[in-house]
């Protein structure tokens, strides 16, 4: 019996144990899921004709979602957003500008973001603010909000 015990002791391996089902799996981000995203509510959009406001609002929501900023109802939002759009005549076309005031849930302004883009063409400034131009402005705005 002593020889059997001695023989079995030589069968033990000193190699590391293989991974088991209990080993922690690496965290992998699933599509549409973010562990740390901001919630935001667009509470007002002023200065633009209704059609331009609608286009900008839709484009901004889409662009914010792509940057993992969730649009929610104001009472559930961490941040509130007020956006002001303006289109004014400029040499060779028009200038489309936005100002976005960002407030915390207690309605204290925590930031002001602004930018604009030039629009080429002739005629009324708002007529030059196509859906593509409003989408570009919304994309710039979303970039700034996501970086805030």
Secondary structure in CASP SS format (residue, H / E / C, confidence):
PFRMAT SS
TARGET T0000
AUTHOR 0000-0000-0000
METHOD secondary structure of the structure
MODEL  1
X C 1.00
X H 1.00
X H 1.00
X H 1.00
X H 1.00
X H 1.00
X H 1.00
X H 1.00
X H 1.00
X C 1.00
X C 1.00
X C 1.00
X C 1.00
X C 1.00
X C 1.00
X C 1.00
X C 1.00
X C 1.00
X C 1.00
X C 1.00
X C 1.00
X C 1.00
X C 1.00
X C 1.00
X C 1.00
X C 1.00
X C 1.00
X C 1.00
X C 1.00
X C 1.00
X C 1.00
X C 1.00
X C 1.00
X C 1.00
X C 1.00
X C 1.00
X C 1.00
X E 1.00
X E 1.00
X E 1.00
X E 1.00
X E 1.00
X E 1.00
X E 1.00
X E 1.00
X E 1.00
X C 1.00
X C 1.00
X C 1.00
X H 1.00
X H 1.00
X H 1.00
X H 1.00
X H 1.00
X H 1.00
X H 1.00
X H 1.00
X H 1.00
X H 1.00
X H 1.00
X H 1.00
X H 1.00
X H 1.00
X H 1.00
X H 1.00
X H 1.00
X C 1.00
X C 1.00
X E 1.00
X E 1.00
X E 1.00
X C 1.00
X C 1.00
X H 1.00
X H 1.00
X H 1.00
X C 1.00
X C 1.00
X E 1.00
X E 1.00
X E 1.00
X E 1.00
X E 1.00
X E 1.00
X E 1.00
X E 1.00
X E 1.00
X E 1.00
X E 1.00
X E 1.00
X C 1.00
X C 1.00
X E 1.00
X E 1.00
X E 1.00
X E 1.00
X E 1.00
X E 1.00
X E 1.00
X E 1.00
X E 1.00
X E 1.00
X E 1.00
X E 1.00
X C 1.00
X C 1.00
X C 1.00
X C 1.00
X E 1.00
X E 1.00
X E 1.00
X E 1.00
X E 1.00
X E 1.00
X E 1.00
X E 1.00
X E 1.00
X E 1.00
X E 1.00
X E 1.00
X C 1.00
X C 1.00
X C 1.00
X C 1.00
X C 1.00
X H 1.00
X H 1.00
X H 1.00
X C 1.00
X C 1.00
X H 1.00
X H 1.00
X H 1.00
X H 1.00
X H 1.00
X H 1.00
X H 1.00
X H 1.00
X H 1.00
X H 1.00
X H 1.00
X H 1.00
X H 1.00
X H 1.00
X H 1.00
X H 1.00
X H 1.00
X C 1.00
END
